[in-house]
Amino acid sequence: MRVQLADGAKRDFADGLRWYRKRSVRPAEGFVEEINYAITRILQDPARNRQIRPNLRTSRVKRYPYSLIYLIQADTIIIVAVAHDKRRSGFWNRRL
């Protein structure tokens, strides 16, 4: 199985990373590590996270207020959003 980040998810990630980099290098590095770890956990068992809709799930990112919103397709996990948990709830709906 492979992972694909949708364009919107790439922008979300870049925005979050930019915000942490303004504060310090260490939190920015941690953000990248935790996003990668969340993706690894998703790949291990894509169906284990909370289902929002059919084939659409969410996985919390540890240590940071973010969740990965993703679609499960035949052989691909498509991350549609790297969503901040306290901002614009459900903004990613228009990406589906």
Secondary structure, DSSP 8 states (H G I E B T S, - for coil): -EEEE-HHHHHHHHHHHHHHHHH-HHHHHHHHHHHHHHHHHHHH-GGGSEEEETTEEEEE-TTSSEEEEEEE-SSEEEEEEEEETTSSTTGGGGG-
